[in-house]
């Protein structure tokens, strides 16, 4: 699924993409540190898409991404990647515009305050609105997170990834610009209910 999404982004949107298959916890941290050392243009956009397994610890209300080498039923969660830690890593990256998508069980537990926001945006009719929209959107630092589900197990065959791919293939309609509200309008159709 991640490779298909990466191919779509590369082939149809001319994005530079990289797929890290079955990473260990150390490889995930090393890759994020690599992103931290990069220099980004002011209008750069970074998509980080995690797909795999997740866990949730009810006693501490903490969610985890389960990397490749994680121990099954790890009571101390030392081999898991805490979503709280991941949140700090992503928040401190020097890229101004980041979309983090997590397609894993309990991925909604990345955020303590998940709120679904609004309806897909309506577009103005001016001929130059597209450039103005992009310029206005990119002037602010942004961190957007979406997850394939809340505090629930998600299926291996991901409806979240399928809807993400469908959104990319829509090209945002006639204007060929897909923004977060349009992406979300597709992704929110997946079951279980995703979170934004």
N, C-alpha and C positions, 0 to 999 in steps of 0.2 A: 504494500500500500504506500509506504513512504517513497519507494523508488518510483512508483507511478506518478505520485504527486510531484516529485522532484523533476521527472521527465517532462511533465506538463508545464511546470514553471520555467524550465530551461528552454523547451522547444517553442512554446507559445508566448511566453512573456520575456524571454531573453534574460532570465535570472541566472546568476552564477549559483550553482547548487552543489551540495556535498551531502552524501549519505554515509552515515557512520553505522554500519550494520552490527547489531548485537553488542553494543559497547558495555564495557565494565564500568563500575562506578568511577574508577580512576581515569578511564578514557573519557568519560563524560566531563569530569572536572577539567582534564587537560584540554579538551576541545573548547570549553567555555573560557578557559584562561587564554587560549589562542585568540578567541574573539575579543577578549579584553585588550590584548596587545595591538589590535588592528587600529588603523586610523580610518575613520568613516567620514564621508562627505556629509554636509549639513542635512541633505535630503535623503540620506541613505535609509533603507528599510531592511530589517532583518527578520526573517521568519525562522523560528526554531520549532520544529515539529517532533514531538516525542511520541513513539508508539511502542506499546509493549504491555507489561503487567504492572499492577499497582496493588497496594495494600493499605489498610486503614487500621489504626490502633484506637479503639474506642476510649480506653482509659485516659489517654492524653489528647484525644481528638486531633490526631496527627496523621496525615497521609504521606505515602511514600511511593516513589517510582522504584520498581524492582529491576535492577540491571542484570546483565548476563550471569555474573558469577555469584549472585545473591544466594544465600542459604535458604532452603525451604523452611518455613515457619521459624524465622529468625526472631527469637524472643527478645533480643536486645536491639534489633533493627540496625545493627552495625553494618550489615552488608547491603542495606537498602539506602536509597538516596531520599532524604527528607525533602518534601515539597517546600518546607519553610527555608531550608538551605538553598534549594534551587531558586526560590523566589528572590533571595538576597543576591545570588550570583547574577540572575537576569537583570534585576533592578540596577545593578552597578555597572553594567556594560556601557561603554562609551557611545554606542549607537543611539541616536535620538528616537528612533521609531522601531519598536520591536513588537512582533506578534508572536506569542508563545501559544502553541496548540499542543495539548496533551491528550493522547488517545490511549487511555489505560483505565483499569478499574480504579474507582475512588479518585479519579483525577480532579474532580470538583473540589476536593479537600485541599487543593493548592491554595485556595483563598478562603478566608473566614467569612467574607462578606460577598457572596456571589449574588448578583442581582441582574436579572434579564432586563435589558435596556431597549425600550422603544421599538417602533416599527421601522421597517426599511425607509430610508430617507427619500424625500421627493426632490427632484432635480429642477432647477430653474431652466427657463427656455432660452436664455441668451446664447449666442454663438460662441462666445469666449468663456463661458462658465466653467468649462472643463479645466482649463489652465488655472483659472482663479480658484477653483475648488481644490486642486492639487496644491497650489501655493499656500492657500489658507490652512489646509490640513497639515502641511509639513512644517509650519512655523512653530508648532508646539511640540514639546517632548511628549512621547506617548509610550505607554506600556499597556498592551491589551492581552488578555488571557482568555482562552476558551478551552473547555475540557469536554471529553466525550460523555461525561456523566458526573453526577454529584457523588454522594457517598454510597455508590452502588458498584456491583460487578458489571463489567461490560463484555459483550461477546467477542470471541476471537475474530470472527468475520465482522469487520467494523462498518456499521452504517455511518458513523461519524466521518471516517476517511472517505467513504463513497460519496457522501454529500459534499465534502470539502472539494473533492475532485470534480463533481458536477458543477459546483460554483465556479471553479477555475475554467471549466470548459464552456461556461456561459459567456465568458469575456465581459461580463457586466452589461450585456445587452447592446443596443445600437451604438452607444458611446464608447464601448470597449474599455471601460474603466470600472473595475470592481473595487468597491470600498468595503469597509468592515460591516456596515449595515447590510449590504447585499450578500456578503459572504455569510454573515450570521443568518440571513433569511433562508439560505439553503441548509446550513448546518443544523439549525434548530429543528429541522424536520426529522432528524435521526432519532432512533430509540435505542437505549434509554435517552431521556431528555438531556441534551448537553447543557453546559453552563457557560455564560459569558461574564 
